[in-house]
């Protein structure tokens, strides 16, 4: 299927992981880096997301969120794959924990705000199509890697267990993400961008916003202090891994890594202010008036009468998607972007998760699944879509000119102020979400 010239509409599979795996192996396997399989423990789809939300209780979260092993002691919410595709949005999670114990509520909401911060950064820097999330304020110098034959040596039990979980499940607790990122960059001296790509390939919640900024934070970008991974963290959070390790008596990370000097680099003026936050944030209200040139499409005065499909993007696949809610009587159409995916070569787990989600949605409304160039596959249709704060959406919307663009469900709508650090950004936001 080379050349991307022939329109391709794919069948809608039955719900469930088995059907999704068969679908990806038959129709999308050449766009993956491995043999497509489902995540061992995380299901895609709104039904799964709703069940996870209903079961979410963050009591004890502040004290247990960083626990690693055994898995049953983990306090992490595991909601991030559903947040990534907007099956559950950040405002919904913020409200869901309103009655949690104060310390747990504060910590969980702080994590939600961090996710929003990364989106604000990406939206501001990506507005003109640039792929970079931000320019580092400081940068680690190249490090020698003679000690390490590979960034994640699998003879270390802590590395073997976490890399294995990344590949099998497509999800990791935040603590082990920091271990892997620090081992890759601070210890082994490998390029952080390569490590970020490895995460992006395999994580179900892989995003250029949170994933990229977290890797930069690990290297010390922003404050000059890299995250130092050592045996101490493993002994504290997962002591069984050290006991089981073949290198327990010759641990290569037994001591703290040496302090590494960082150097300042130039920063962008966009970190200090946004010249047009309305463009960064997208439309502010539902309705035809939201579809102006700055939002990605021409005005439409007829609502549903002017729309023949809802264009679903990978940023927003939930039942609460604004365009889906506003236009219930037209089909939803999703296109697997063949040129993009052939360059990314993601793990099949991510595509299986997406297919599970589309098949689940198809039990409630008509869904079309296509493969090819998005602009070609959807050309000539009167589309409604929910704004997505990512460069790819802006580029594609400029070509498709949707009839109606609905607003993104921000937790805090972007403002013009400083975004040089999380603390500076948070000071510029209200104490409670915008409503």
ZAVEXPA-202115 format. One record per residue (C-alpha): residue in one letter; x negated, y, z negated. Coordinates in nm, 2 decimals. Example, Ala and Ser with C-alpha at 12.3 -4.5 7.8 and 13.67 -1.06 7.14 Angstrom:
// residues 2
{'A', {-1.23, -0.45, -0.78}}
{'S', {-1.37, -0.11, -0.71}}
//
This chain:
// residues 435
{'X', {0.00, 0.00, 0.00}}
{'X', {-0.26, 0.25, 0.11}}
{'X', {-0.21, 0.59, 0.26}}
{'X', {0.09, 0.68, 0.03}}
{'X', {0.30, 0.73, 0.35}}
{'X', {0.58, 0.48, 0.32}}
{'X', {0.87, 0.57, 0.08}}
{'X', {0.89, 0.30, -0.18}}
{'X', {1.20, 0.25, -0.41}}
{'X', {1.15, -0.03, -0.65}}
{'X', {1.41, -0.25, -0.82}}
{'X', {1.52, -0.18, -1.17}}
{'X', {1.41, -0.47, -1.40}}
{'X', {1.61, -0.62, -1.68}}
{'X', {1.55, -0.49, -2.03}}
{'X', {1.27, -0.64, -2.24}}
{'X', {0.90, -0.69, -2.23}}
{'X', {0.89, -1.01, -2.02}}
{'X', {1.08, -0.85, -1.73}}
{'X', {0.86, -0.54, -1.76}}
{'X', {0.55, -0.75, -1.74}}
{'X', {0.67, -0.93, -1.43}}
{'X', {0.77, -0.60, -1.27}}
{'X', {0.43, -0.44, -1.33}}
{'X', {0.24, -0.75, -1.21}}
{'X', {0.45, -0.76, -0.89}}
{'X', {0.47, -0.39, -0.81}}
{'X', {0.20, -0.20, -0.99}}
{'X', {-0.08, -0.44, -1.07}}
{'X', {-0.32, -0.28, -0.82}}
{'X', {-0.29, 0.04, -1.03}}
{'X', {-0.42, -0.11, -1.35}}
{'X', {-0.76, -0.20, -1.49}}
{'X', {-0.66, -0.53, -1.64}}
{'X', {-0.40, -0.81, -1.61}}
{'X', {-0.08, -0.64, -1.71}}
{'X', {0.06, -0.76, -2.04}}
{'X', {0.28, -0.61, -2.31}}
{'X', {0.15, -0.46, -2.63}}
{'X', {0.15, -0.72, -2.90}}
{'X', {0.35, -0.52, -3.15}}
{'X', {0.50, -0.21, -2.99}}
{'X', {0.80, -0.21, -2.76}}
{'X', {0.89, 0.06, -2.52}}
{'X', {1.23, 0.22, -2.48}}
{'X', {1.48, 0.45, -2.65}}
{'X', {1.64, 0.15, -2.83}}
{'X', {1.30, 0.06, -2.99}}
{'X', {1.23, 0.42, -3.07}}
{'X', {1.56, 0.47, -3.24}}
{'X', {1.50, 0.15, -3.45}}
{'X', {1.15, 0.28, -3.55}}
{'X', {1.29, 0.62, -3.65}}
{'X', {1.57, 0.46, -3.85}}
{'X', {1.31, 0.25, -4.04}}
{'X', {1.07, 0.54, -4.10}}
{'X', {1.02, 0.61, -4.47}}
{'X', {0.71, 0.82, -4.54}}
{'X', {0.72, 0.77, -4.92}}
{'X', {0.36, 0.71, -5.01}}
{'X', {0.23, 0.83, -4.68}}
{'X', {-0.02, 1.08, -4.82}}
{'X', {-0.20, 0.81, -5.01}}
{'X', {-0.18, 0.52, -4.76}}
{'X', {-0.19, 0.68, -4.41}}
{'X', {-0.57, 0.60, -4.38}}
{'X', {-0.56, 0.25, -4.50}}
{'X', {-0.69, 0.01, -4.23}}
{'X', {-0.70, -0.35, -4.35}}
{'X', {-0.51, -0.56, -4.41}}
{'X', {-0.25, -0.42, -4.17}}
{'X', {0.04, -0.46, -4.41}}
{'X', {-0.12, -0.20, -4.64}}
{'X', {-0.12, 0.07, -4.37}}
{'X', {0.10, 0.37, -4.43}}
{'X', {0.08, 0.52, -4.08}}
{'X', {0.42, 0.57, -3.92}}
{'X', {0.34, 0.42, -3.58}}
{'X', {0.57, 0.67, -3.42}}
{'X', {0.30, 0.82, -3.19}}
{'X', {0.39, 0.61, -2.88}}
{'X', {0.74, 0.74, -2.89}}
{'X', {0.63, 1.10, -2.96}}
{'X', {0.40, 1.07, -2.66}}
{'X', {0.68, 1.01, -2.41}}
{'X', {0.93, 1.23, -2.60}}
{'X', {1.15, 0.93, -2.69}}
{'X', {1.14, 1.10, -3.04}}
{'X', {1.05, 1.47, -3.04}}
{'X', {0.86, 1.65, -3.31}}
{'X', {1.16, 1.86, -3.43}}
{'X', {1.35, 1.53, -3.49}}
{'X', {1.07, 1.38, -3.69}}
{'X', {1.02, 1.71, -3.89}}
{'X', {1.39, 1.69, -3.99}}
{'X', {1.38, 1.32, -4.06}}
{'X', {1.14, 1.35, -4.35}}
{'X', {1.31, 1.65, -4.51}}
{'X', {1.40, 1.45, -4.82}}
{'X', {1.07, 1.27, -4.86}}
{'X', {0.85, 1.33, -5.17}}
{'X', {0.70, 1.67, -5.14}}
{'X', {0.33, 1.56, -5.10}}
{'X', {0.42, 1.30, -4.84}}
{'X', {0.65, 1.54, -4.66}}
{'X', {0.39, 1.81, -4.65}}
{'X', {0.12, 1.57, -4.52}}
{'X', {0.34, 1.41, -4.26}}
{'X', {0.46, 1.75, -4.13}}
{'X', {0.10, 1.87, -4.12}}
{'X', {0.03, 1.58, -3.88}}
{'X', {0.32, 1.68, -3.67}}
{'X', {0.20, 2.04, -3.66}}
{'X', {-0.14, 1.92, -3.55}}
{'X', {0.02, 1.74, -3.26}}
{'X', {0.20, 2.06, -3.17}}
{'X', {-0.13, 2.26, -3.19}}
{'X', {-0.29, 2.03, -2.94}}
{'X', {0.00, 2.08, -2.70}}
{'X', {-0.02, 2.45, -2.74}}
{'X', {-0.39, 2.44, -2.65}}
{'X', {-0.34, 2.22, -2.35}}
{'X', {-0.04, 2.43, -2.23}}
{'X', {-0.24, 2.75, -2.26}}
{'X', {-0.55, 2.62, -2.08}}
{'X', {-0.36, 2.41, -1.83}}
{'X', {-0.13, 2.68, -1.72}}
{'X', {-0.34, 2.76, -1.42}}
{'X', {-0.41, 2.39, -1.34}}
{'X', {-0.74, 2.36, -1.51}}
{'X', {-0.78, 2.01, -1.66}}
{'X', {-1.00, 2.11, -1.96}}
{'X', {-0.83, 2.13, -2.29}}
{'X', {-1.07, 2.39, -2.43}}
{'X', {-1.43, 2.49, -2.42}}
{'X', {-1.63, 2.36, -2.71}}
{'X', {-1.74, 2.63, -2.96}}
{'X', {-2.03, 2.41, -3.04}}
{'X', {-2.18, 2.11, -2.86}}
{'X', {-2.38, 1.81, -2.98}}
{'X', {-2.72, 1.78, -2.80}}
{'X', {-2.78, 1.45, -2.62}}
{'X', {-2.87, 1.18, -2.87}}
{'X', {-3.11, 0.88, -2.81}}
{'X', {-2.93, 0.55, -2.79}}
{'X', {-3.22, 0.30, -2.82}}
{'X', {-3.07, 0.13, -3.12}}
{'X', {-2.74, 0.06, -2.94}}
{'X', {-2.70, -0.15, -2.63}}
{'X', {-2.33, -0.05, -2.62}}
{'X', {-2.14, 0.23, -2.80}}
{'X', {-1.91, -0.02, -2.97}}
{'X', {-2.12, -0.32, -3.06}}
{'X', {-1.88, -0.62, -3.11}}
{'X', {-2.11, -0.80, -3.35}}
{'X', {-2.01, -0.54, -3.61}}
{'X', {-1.68, -0.67, -3.75}}
{'X', {-1.54, -0.32, -3.80}}
{'X', {-1.60, -0.25, -3.43}}
{'X', {-1.48, -0.59, -3.31}}
{'X', {-1.15, -0.57, -3.50}}
{'X', {-1.06, -0.21, -3.40}}
{'X', {-1.17, -0.24, -3.03}}
{'X', {-0.97, -0.57, -3.02}}
{'X', {-0.67, -0.40, -3.15}}
{'X', {-0.71, -0.11, -2.91}}
{'X', {-0.71, -0.36, -2.62}}
{'X', {-0.43, -0.59, -2.74}}
{'X', {-0.19, -0.35, -2.90}}
{'X', {-0.27, -0.01, -2.74}}
{'X', {-0.25, 0.16, -3.08}}
{'X', {-0.48, 0.24, -3.37}}
{'X', {-0.45, 0.41, -3.70}}
{'X', {-0.61, 0.76, -3.72}}
{'X', {-0.89, 0.63, -3.94}}
{'X', {-1.02, 0.37, -3.70}}
{'X', {-0.99, 0.62, -3.41}}
{'X', {-1.23, 0.84, -3.60}}
{'X', {-1.46, 0.54, -3.66}}
{'X', {-1.47, 0.45, -3.30}}
{'X', {-1.52, 0.81, -3.18}}
{'X', {-1.80, 0.87, -3.43}}
{'X', {-1.98, 0.55, -3.35}}
{'X', {-1.95, 0.63, -2.98}}
{'X', {-2.09, 0.98, -3.00}}
{'X', {-2.27, 1.05, -3.33}}
{'X', {-2.42, 0.71, -3.37}}
{'X', {-2.47, 0.58, -3.02}}
{'X', {-2.52, 0.92, -2.85}}
{'X', {-2.28, 0.84, -2.57}}
{'X', {-2.08, 1.11, -2.39}}
{'X', {-1.76, 1.20, -2.57}}
{'X', {-1.57, 1.24, -2.24}}
{'X', {-1.64, 0.88, -2.15}}
{'X', {-1.51, 0.76, -2.49}}
{'X', {-1.21, 0.98, -2.45}}
{'X', {-1.14, 0.81, -2.11}}
{'X', {-1.16, 0.47, -2.28}}
{'X', {-0.90, 0.57, -2.54}}
{'X', {-0.68, 0.73, -2.27}}
{'X', {-0.70, 0.41, -2.07}}
{'X', {-0.58, 0.18, -2.34}}
{'X', {-0.38, 0.38, -2.60}}
{'X', {0.00, 0.38, -2.55}}
{'X', {0.00, 0.73, -2.69}}
{'X', {-0.30, 0.84, -2.49}}
{'X', {-0.26, 1.21, -2.40}}
{'X', {-0.50, 1.47, -2.27}}
{'X', {-0.39, 1.71, -2.54}}
{'X', {-0.43, 1.52, -2.87}}
{'X', {-0.67, 1.26, -2.75}}
{'X', {-0.91, 1.51, -2.60}}
{'X', {-0.91, 1.75, -2.89}}
{'X', {-0.95, 1.47, -3.15}}
{'X', {-1.27, 1.35, -2.97}}
{'X', {-1.40, 1.71, -2.96}}
{'X', {-1.33, 1.75, -3.33}}
{'X', {-1.53, 1.43, -3.40}}
{'X', {-1.83, 1.56, -3.23}}
{'X', {-1.82, 1.88, -3.43}}
{'X', {-1.68, 2.11, -3.16}}
{'X', {-1.52, 2.41, -3.32}}
{'X', {-1.69, 2.39, -3.66}}
{'X', {-2.04, 2.24, -3.59}}
{'X', {-1.99, 1.95, -3.83}}
{'X', {-1.96, 1.61, -3.67}}
{'X', {-1.76, 1.33, -3.84}}
{'X', {-2.02, 1.09, -3.99}}
{'X', {-1.91, 0.73, -3.97}}
{'X', {-2.08, 0.48, -4.21}}
{'X', {-2.02, 0.16, -4.40}}
{'X', {-1.88, 0.36, -4.68}}
{'X', {-1.55, 0.43, -4.49}}
{'X', {-1.51, 0.06, -4.40}}
{'X', {-1.57, -0.05, -4.76}}
{'X', {-1.31, 0.20, -4.88}}
{'X', {-1.04, 0.14, -4.62}}
{'X', {-1.10, -0.22, -4.50}}
{'X', {-1.34, -0.40, -4.73}}
{'X', {-1.25, -0.74, -4.59}}
{'X', {-1.40, -0.64, -4.26}}
{'X', {-1.74, -0.59, -4.43}}
{'X', {-1.71, -0.92, -4.61}}
{'X', {-1.64, -1.11, -4.29}}
{'X', {-1.92, -0.93, -4.09}}
{'X', {-2.22, -1.13, -3.96}}
{'X', {-2.42, -0.81, -4.02}}
{'X', {-2.31, -0.75, -4.38}}
{'X', {-2.67, -0.79, -4.50}}
{'X', {-2.82, -0.59, -4.22}}
{'X', {-2.55, -0.33, -4.15}}
{'X', {-2.66, -0.08, -3.89}}
{'X', {-2.44, 0.19, -4.03}}
{'X', {-2.52, 0.13, -4.40}}
{'X', {-2.64, 0.48, -4.46}}
{'X', {-2.51, 0.81, -4.34}}
{'X', {-2.63, 0.93, -4.00}}
{'X', {-2.88, 1.21, -4.00}}
{'X', {-2.74, 1.56, -3.97}}
{'X', {-2.73, 1.67, -3.61}}
{'X', {-2.79, 2.03, -3.51}}
{'X', {-2.53, 2.18, -3.28}}
{'X', {-2.55, 2.48, -3.05}}
{'X', {-2.30, 2.75, -2.98}}
{'X', {-2.16, 2.78, -2.63}}
{'X', {-1.94, 3.05, -2.48}}
{'X', {-1.57, 3.05, -2.56}}
{'X', {-1.28, 3.14, -2.34}}
{'X', {-1.08, 3.46, -2.41}}
{'X', {-0.77, 3.23, -2.39}}
{'X', {-0.87, 3.10, -2.74}}
{'X', {-0.83, 3.46, -2.87}}
{'X', {-0.50, 3.54, -2.71}}
{'X', {-0.24, 3.44, -2.44}}
{'X', {-0.17, 3.71, -2.18}}
{'X', {0.17, 3.56, -2.11}}
{'X', {0.31, 3.31, -2.36}}
{'X', {0.64, 3.30, -2.19}}
{'X', {0.48, 3.13, -1.89}}
{'X', {0.28, 2.90, -2.11}}
{'X', {0.59, 2.79, -2.30}}
{'X', {0.83, 2.76, -2.01}}
{'X', {1.20, 2.85, -2.01}}
{'X', {1.36, 2.94, -2.34}}
{'X', {1.72, 2.84, -2.28}}
{'X', {1.93, 2.58, -2.10}}
{'X', {2.13, 2.68, -1.79}}
{'X', {2.08, 2.81, -1.44}}
{'X', {1.90, 3.12, -1.57}}
{'X', {1.61, 2.90, -1.69}}
{'X', {1.52, 2.81, -1.33}}
{'X', {1.32, 3.11, -1.22}}
{'X', {1.00, 3.11, -1.02}}
{'X', {0.79, 3.12, -1.34}}
{'X', {0.97, 2.80, -1.46}}
{'X', {0.90, 2.61, -1.14}}
{'X', {1.22, 2.64, -0.94}}
{'X', {1.48, 2.88, -0.78}}
{'X', {1.79, 2.99, -0.96}}
{'X', {2.10, 2.77, -0.94}}
{'X', {2.45, 2.89, -1.02}}
{'X', {2.64, 2.57, -0.99}}
{'X', {2.51, 2.35, -1.27}}
{'X', {2.58, 1.98, -1.19}}
{'X', {2.73, 2.07, -0.85}}
{'X', {2.38, 2.19, -0.74}}
{'X', {2.19, 1.89, -0.87}}
{'X', {2.18, 1.54, -0.73}}
{'X', {1.92, 1.38, -0.96}}
{'X', {1.74, 1.43, -1.28}}
{'X', {1.36, 1.41, -1.23}}
{'X', {1.20, 1.23, -1.52}}
{'X', {0.84, 1.29, -1.59}}
{'X', {0.60, 1.09, -1.81}}
{'X', {0.61, 1.36, -2.07}}
{'X', {0.99, 1.33, -2.14}}
{'X', {1.17, 0.99, -2.10}}
{'X', {1.41, 1.00, -2.40}}
{'X', {1.78, 1.00, -2.40}}
{'X', {1.77, 1.35, -2.56}}
{'X', {1.57, 1.49, -2.26}}
{'X', {1.74, 1.83, -2.19}}
{'X', {1.79, 1.76, -1.82}}
{'X', {1.94, 1.41, -1.89}}
{'X', {2.18, 1.55, -2.14}}
{'X', {2.29, 1.85, -1.92}}
{'X', {2.35, 1.63, -1.61}}
{'X', {2.50, 1.31, -1.72}}
{'X', {2.67, 1.22, -1.39}}
{'X', {2.37, 1.21, -1.16}}
{'X', {2.10, 0.94, -1.15}}
{'X', {1.76, 0.97, -1.32}}
{'X', {1.47, 0.92, -1.10}}
{'X', {1.11, 0.84, -1.20}}
{'X', {0.82, 0.81, -0.97}}
{'X', {0.50, 0.61, -1.04}}
{'X', {0.25, 0.86, -0.91}}
{'X', {0.03, 0.64, -0.69}}
{'X', {-0.25, 0.88, -0.62}}
{'X', {-0.28, 0.97, -0.98}}
{'X', {-0.26, 0.62, -1.12}}
{'X', {-0.50, 0.48, -0.86}}
{'X', {-0.76, 0.73, -0.99}}
{'X', {-0.68, 0.67, -1.36}}
{'X', {-0.66, 0.28, -1.35}}
{'X', {-0.48, 0.26, -1.69}}
{'X', {-0.43, -0.05, -1.89}}
{'X', {-0.13, -0.25, -1.78}}
{'X', {0.01, -0.21, -2.13}}
{'X', {0.08, 0.15, -2.07}}
{'X', {0.27, 0.08, -1.75}}
{'X', {0.46, -0.20, -1.91}}
{'X', {0.56, 0.04, -2.19}}
{'X', {0.69, 0.28, -1.93}}
{'X', {0.88, 0.02, -1.74}}
{'X', {1.04, -0.11, -2.07}}
{'X', {1.15, 0.25, -2.13}}
{'X', {1.30, 0.29, -1.78}}
{'X', {1.48, -0.05, -1.79}}
{'X', {1.63, 0.04, -2.13}}
{'X', {1.75, 0.37, -2.00}}
{'X', {1.91, 0.19, -1.70}}
{'X', {2.15, 0.01, -1.94}}
{'X', {2.31, 0.35, -2.01}}
{'X', {2.30, 0.54, -1.68}}
{'X', {2.18, 0.49, -1.32}}
{'X', {1.80, 0.50, -1.28}}
{'X', {1.59, 0.50, -0.97}}
{'X', {1.22, 0.39, -0.98}}
{'X', {0.99, 0.49, -0.71}}
{'X', {0.62, 0.46, -0.62}}
{'X', {0.42, 0.70, -0.41}}
{'X', {0.34, 1.07, -0.40}}
{'X', {0.58, 1.25, -0.63}}
{'X', {0.63, 1.54, -0.39}}
{'X', {0.70, 1.31, -0.10}}
{'X', {0.93, 1.07, -0.29}}
{'X', {1.15, 1.34, -0.43}}
{'X', {1.13, 1.59, -0.14}}
{'X', {1.46, 1.74, -0.03}}
{'X', {1.65, 1.65, -0.35}}
{'X', {1.83, 1.90, -0.57}}
{'X', {1.66, 1.82, -0.90}}
{'X', {1.71, 1.91, -1.26}}
{'X', {1.40, 1.85, -1.49}}
{'X', {1.28, 1.93, -1.83}}
{'X', {0.98, 2.16, -1.84}}
{'X', {0.65, 1.98, -1.94}}
{'X', {0.36, 2.18, -2.08}}
{'X', {0.09, 2.01, -1.87}}
{'X', {-0.09, 2.11, -1.55}}
{'X', {0.04, 1.82, -1.35}}
{'X', {0.40, 1.92, -1.40}}
{'X', {0.33, 2.28, -1.28}}
{'X', {0.16, 2.16, -0.96}}
{'X', {0.44, 1.91, -0.87}}
{'X', {0.72, 2.15, -0.97}}
{'X', {0.57, 2.42, -0.74}}
{'X', {0.61, 2.18, -0.45}}
{'X', {0.95, 2.03, -0.54}}
{'X', {1.11, 2.36, -0.65}}
{'X', {1.37, 2.20, -0.89}}
{'X', {1.71, 2.35, -0.89}}
{'X', {1.72, 2.38, -1.27}}
{'X', {1.43, 2.36, -1.52}}
{'X', {1.54, 2.30, -1.88}}
{'X', {1.33, 2.40, -2.18}}
{'X', {1.08, 2.18, -2.36}}
{'X', {1.17, 2.10, -2.72}}
{'X', {0.89, 2.28, -2.90}}
{'X', {0.84, 2.24, -3.27}}
{'X', {0.70, 2.60, -3.27}}
{'X', {0.74, 2.80, -2.95}}
{'X', {0.39, 2.92, -2.83}}
{'X', {0.30, 3.27, -2.92}}
{'X', {0.03, 3.51, -2.80}}
{'X', {-0.21, 3.49, -3.10}}
{'X', {-0.54, 3.32, -3.18}}
{'X', {-0.57, 2.95, -3.12}}
{'X', {-0.94, 2.92, -3.19}}
{'X', {-0.88, 2.67, -3.48}}
{'X', {-0.59, 2.48, -3.62}}
{'X', {-0.58, 2.71, -3.93}}
{'X', {-0.58, 3.02, -3.72}}
{'X', {-0.30, 2.89, -3.51}}
{'X', {-0.10, 2.78, -3.81}}
{'X', {-0.12, 3.12, -3.96}}
{'X', {0.04, 3.26, -3.65}}
{'X', {0.33, 3.02, -3.66}}
{'X', {0.64, 3.05, -3.89}}
{'X', {0.66, 2.83, -4.20}}
{'X', {0.95, 2.64, -4.05}}
{'X', {1.01, 2.53, -3.69}}
{'X', {1.19, 2.75, -3.44}}
{'X', {1.56, 2.67, -3.41}}
//
